[in-house]
């Protein structure tokens, strides 16, 4: 079971990396890959959902009820002490991801934000894992949360793990070759899923200095 779940996560990560502008999400999920939480006056850090794989976008609800996009920032880009950066409570402008938390700068102030559902995240989520049924009469109805054509991949991965550890090695090599071919096909197929959009040339302007204060 551990091996199957590990390979499900691995395939999900391949799909996410190859998807381009199509944001891959586990088909087992019954809601959109969005989450909101209540803001707290003067509270800087907020615990991320346990299923989050990557934050795609973060927004904060201002006092007028309008969501405003936050700018991602890394603590290495913040000059001086972190405790002094954007030190006056107000309408958050930036967010930093550290561990299992998201930090807002400046910290929200009651008069500047709407507290209820005040922080909104758009994200990609970890794959839903298989579980061991409580008894032999109970079935786990979870299925891999990606295209049916790829459902054999976790099984191939688990077979590869077993043969790599216990033999025969020729079988392990065979399974590995099949898995690599699937990975290559994922990159080709999912990388083409936004071909209906016109080709764009983007100029990446590197800012020499960012004034955050």
C-alpha positions in Angstrom: 0.0 0.0 0.0 2.8 2.4 0.9 4.5 1.8 -2.5 1.2 2.3 -4.4 0.6 5.6 -2.7 4.1 6.7 -3.3 3.8 6.0 -7.0 0.4 7.8 -7.1 2.0 10.9 -5.7 4.9 10.6 -8.1 2.6 10.3 -11.2 0.5 13.3 -9.8 3.7 15.3 -9.6 4.7 14.4 -13.2 1.3 15.5 -14.4 1.5 18.7 -12.5 4.9 19.6 -13.9 3.9 18.7 -17.4 0.5 20.4 -17.4 1.5 23.9 -18.5 -1.4 26.3 -18.1 -3.7 23.4 -17.3 -3.6 23.1 -13.5 -3.8 19.3 -12.8 -6.0 18.3 -9.8 -6.9 14.9 -8.3 -10.2 13.8 -9.9 -11.2 12.2 -6.5 -11.8 15.7 -5.2 -15.4 16.9 -5.2 -14.6 20.6 -4.8 -12.4 23.2 -6.6 -8.7 23.5 -5.5 -9.4 26.6 -3.5 -9.5 27.3 0.2 -10.4 30.2 2.5 -9.7 30.9 6.1 -10.7 33.6 8.6 -8.2 36.4 9.1 -7.3 37.4 12.7 -6.4 40.9 13.7 -2.6 41.3 14.0 -2.0 37.6 13.2 0.9 37.1 10.8 1.0 33.3 10.2 -1.7 31.0 9.0 -1.5 27.2 8.8 -1.7 25.8 5.2 -4.2 23.0 4.4 -2.6 19.6 4.9 -3.4 18.5 1.3 -1.8 21.5 -0.4 1.0 20.6 -2.9 1.7 24.1 -4.3 0.2 27.6 -3.8 -0.7 28.9 -7.2 -2.2 32.2 -6.1 -3.1 34.0 -2.8 -5.6 36.8 -2.3 -6.8 38.8 0.7 -10.3 40.4 1.1 -10.2 44.1 1.7 -12.6 46.1 3.9 -14.8 46.8 0.9 -15.3 43.1 0.2 -12.9 42.9 -2.9 -10.3 40.2 -3.1 -6.8 41.6 -3.9 -3.9 39.5 -5.2 -1.0 39.1 -2.8 2.6 39.2 -4.1 4.8 36.2 -3.2 8.0 37.0 -1.4 10.9 35.0 0.1 12.4 36.0 3.4 15.8 36.2 1.7 14.4 39.2 -0.2 13.4 41.1 2.9 16.0 43.7 4.1 16.7 43.9 7.8 14.8 42.1 10.5 11.7 40.1 9.6 9.9 41.4 12.7 10.3 44.9 11.4 9.3 44.4 7.8 5.9 46.0 7.0 5.6 46.5 10.8 2.3 48.4 10.9 -0.9 46.4 10.7 -3.0 47.0 7.6 -4.0 45.5 4.3 -1.6 42.6 3.5 0.4 43.0 0.3 2.9 40.1 0.4 3.0 36.5 1.5 5.8 34.1 2.3 5.6 30.3 2.5 7.6 28.8 5.3 7.1 25.2 6.3 3.4 24.5 6.8 2.5 28.1 7.2 1.8 31.2 5.2 3.0 34.6 6.5 1.3 37.9 5.6 3.0 41.3 5.4 1.8 43.5 6.8 -0.3 41.7 9.3 -4.0 42.3 8.8 -5.8 45.1 10.7 -9.5 44.9 11.4 -10.3 48.2 9.7 -8.4 47.2 6.5 -9.7 43.7 5.7 -12.8 41.6 5.9 -12.1 38.9 8.4 -14.5 36.1 7.4 -13.0 34.1 4.5 -10.5 36.9 4.3 -7.6 34.8 3.0 -8.1 32.8 -0.2 -5.7 30.3 -1.7 -5.7 28.7 -5.1 -3.6 25.6 -5.0 -2.7 22.2 -6.4 -3.4 19.3 -4.0 -1.7 16.1 -3.1 -3.2 12.8 -4.4 -5.8 11.0 -2.5 -4.2 7.9 -0.9 -5.4 4.4 -0.9 -6.3 3.1 2.6 -6.4 -0.4 4.1 -10.1 -1.5 4.5 -11.3 -2.1 8.0 -12.3 -5.6 7.1 -12.2 -8.0 4.2 -15.9 -7.2 3.5 -15.1 -3.5 3.1 -13.8 -2.1 -0.1 -11.6 0.9 -0.7 -13.4 2.7 -3.5 -10.6 5.2 -4.1 -9.1 5.2 -7.6 -6.0 7.0 -8.9 -7.1 10.6 -9.5 -5.7 10.8 -13.0 -6.6 9.6 -16.5 -7.6 5.9 -16.7 -4.9 5.2 -19.2 -2.4 5.8 -16.4 -4.0 3.7 -13.7 -1.5 0.8 -14.3 1.4 3.1 -13.5 1.3 2.8 -9.7 1.0 -1.0 -10.1 4.1 -1.1 -12.3 5.8 1.1 -9.8 5.0 -1.2 -6.9 6.1 -4.2 -8.9 9.4 -2.4 -9.8 10.0 -1.6 -6.1 9.5 -5.3 -5.1 11.7 -6.7 -7.9 14.4 -4.1 -7.2 14.5 -5.1 -3.6 13.9 -8.9 -4.0 14.5 -9.8 -7.6 14.5 -10.8 -10.3 16.5 -7.9 -11.6 15.6 -8.4 -15.2 11.9 -7.9 -14.3 12.9 -4.7 -12.3 14.7 -3.4 -15.4 11.6 -4.2 -17.6 9.2 -2.5 -15.3 11.5 0.5 -15.0 11.6 0.8 -18.8 7.8 0.8 -19.0 7.6 3.4 -16.3 10.1 5.7 -18.1 8.1 5.3 -21.3 4.9 6.4 -19.5 6.7 9.4 -18.0 7.9 10.5 -21.4 4.4 10.2 -22.9 3.0 12.2 -20.0 5.5 15.0 -20.8 4.5 14.9 -24.5 0.7 14.7 -24.1 0.1 17.0 -21.2 2.6 19.5 -22.5 0.4 19.9 -25.6 -2.9 20.4 -23.8 -2.8 24.2 -24.1 -2.0 24.2 -27.8 -5.3 26.0 -28.6 -3.8 29.2 -27.1 -1.7 31.4 -29.4 2.1 31.4 -28.9 3.3 34.2 -26.7 6.7 35.7 -26.2 7.2 37.0 -22.7 10.0 39.3 -21.7 11.2 38.6 -18.2 12.4 41.8 -16.7 14.6 41.2 -13.7 14.1 43.9 -11.1 17.4 45.0 -9.6 15.9 46.1 -6.3 12.4 45.6 -4.9 11.1 48.3 -2.6 8.9 46.5 -0.1 8.8 49.0 2.6 
